[in-house]
Amino acid sequence: MSVQVTLVAAARSSDLFDERFDEDRPLDRIGWHEIQLVAHSLVPLAAADLRYCSPTPRSRATGDALGYAPMAQPALRDCDMGRWRGFTFAEVAAREPAAVDAWLADPRAAPHGGEPLLAFISRVGGWLDTRPAQDIMAIVAVAEPAVVRAAVVYALNAPPRTYWYLDVRPLSTVTLTGAPGRWNLRLDAGAP
């Protein structure tokens, strides 16, 4: 018994340099344009047995635009960034450099008052491990790039610091196949 989970990173809702922690902005003009450019390769994923998304406006809109009609999953929400929510990394680093250093160095640290990285990775991994495992059941989930990164770290049983070295581009995909505690990773072509 195994399951195939394809994670699709949500289209963008802001310029890369204006991305904010735990943001919930809707898709921007560029995000909609990027969906149109890659839809032909992502629309077939709508045939999945189950279709999910992070509970953010951009994840929902990405899934809807691709014809997935996804069901929001609270476990796929972005990392709770506490008082840093809504700020850019640069803004937080300028105001709280020591706190940012602690957060980047220790996966158990939560100087922002939100969710530690280790808890975030475990939450996303817990969602993966509770997917129904039948003979190659196909699941697609549109999620925030941070959620995709956490899923990859969990699936590979990689050290939490690996999270910081993964770059997940909007509308890129990754497929995990397996069962709880035993996942294989397949990297797929991403958006231009």
N, C-alpha and C positions, 0 to 999 in steps of 0.2 A: 504494500500500500504506500503510495506517495502522492504528493500534491505539487503542482507547479504554480508558483506565485510570481507573476510579472509585475514589478513595480515601475510605474511611470512617474518621473519627476514632473510636478506641476509646472505649467508655463509661467513665465515671469509676471510679476505684478509691479516691478520697479527696476530701475537701472541697477546693475550689479553693485555700484558704489553707494547706492542709496538703500540697499537691503537693510531691513531692520529686524531686530530680534523678535521672534514670535509675532510677526506681522500678520494681519488678516485683511490686507487690502485686496480688492478685486483685480482681475487681470488688467494689464494696461494695453495700449494699442500694439506695442511690440509683441506682447504675449499672444494676442489674438492672431497677429500676422504669422508668428512662428507656428501656431497650431495649423493654420492653413497650409503652410509649407510642408509639414510632416504628417498631416492627417492620413494620407494614403498609406503610410506604413504602420500607423497606430490604430486606425479604425478596425482592422481585423481582430484586434484584441477584444472587441466588444462581444465576440462569440464565447468568451469565457463563461464557465458555469456560474461563477460568483464575481460581482463587480463592486469594489469598495473605493472610498476616498477618505482623505483626511478631512476633518470638519472645518476647513477654511474656505472662504469664497473662491480663491483661485484654484484650489484642488477640485472643488465641486464644478466650477465653470469649465475647467479643462476636461474633466470626465464627461460632462454633458456635451461639450462641443465635439468630443470624439465618439459620441453615441453610446457611451457606457451606461448611462442612467445609474450612477453608482450610489451605494448606500454609505452614508457617513459612519465612520468607525472612530469612537472617542480614543481608542488606544493608538490610533495613527496620528494623533494631534502632535504638533511641533513640541519641542522641549519647552517646559515652563521656565521662562527666563526672569520671573519675579520682577523686581523693580527695574530691570534692564529692558523690559518689554517696550517696544516702540522706538528704541534708540538704535543707532548704527553702532557697529563695533568701534569705529573711530571715536565716536562721541563718548562711549563708555570708557575706552582706553585712556582718553584724555582726562576724564574725571576720576577714574578709579584704577589707575595702572596696577597697583599691588593686587587688587581684587581680580583683575583680568589675568594677571600672571598666575595667581593661585588656581583659578578656574581652569586655565590651560594645562597646568602641571599636575593637578590632582583630580581624577575622575569622580572622586567622592565629594569634592568641594562644591558648595553652592553659595558663593559669596553674594550672589544676586538675590538670595532668599527664595529661589525657585527650586527646580528639579536638578539634582546632580547629573552629570553626564552618564554615570554608571546606571543610575535608576532609569534614565531615558532609554538607554540601550536595552536594558532588561525589560522595560515595558513593551517596546516594539518587538523584541524577541519573544516575549510571552504571547503577543498577538500571533506571530508566525507559528509558534508551537501549538496553538489551539485551532489552527485551520483544519477543517475536516480532511482527513487523508483517505482518499479512495484511489482506485487505479487511475493515476494521472488525471486528477481533477484539475482543471485550469481556473486560476483566479487572477484577476487583474486588480491592481490598487493604484490609484493616483494619489501621490503623497508629496509632502514638502520634501525638498532635497535633503534636509537634515534627517528626516525619517528614513529615507532611502539609505543614507550613510549609516545610520544606526542599525538598520536591518542587515546590511552587508557585514558590519563588524560582528554582529551577533551570529549570523549564519556561518561565518568563517572561524568563529571562536577566537577572534583576533584580540590582542591587547586593546583596551579602550583607547589608548593614545593613537591607534590606527585611524580613528574617526577623523582626526585633524588632517590626515594626509589624503583623504578621499575628496575628489572634486566631482560633484554631481551637477551636470548641466541641465537646464530646463528641457523637458520633453525627452530626456534620455531614458533608457530602460535598462533594467537588470532583471534577470530571471533566476529564481531560487527553486530548485527541485529537490524534494526529499521528504523528510518527516521530522517530527520533533527531535532535536538534538543531532540531526544528521542531514546537513544541507549541502548541496552542490551549487556552485555559482556559474552562471553563464552571462557573459557580457555581450550586450547587443549594440548595434549601431545606434547612435544618438542623433539628435537634431543638428543641423548645420551650424 
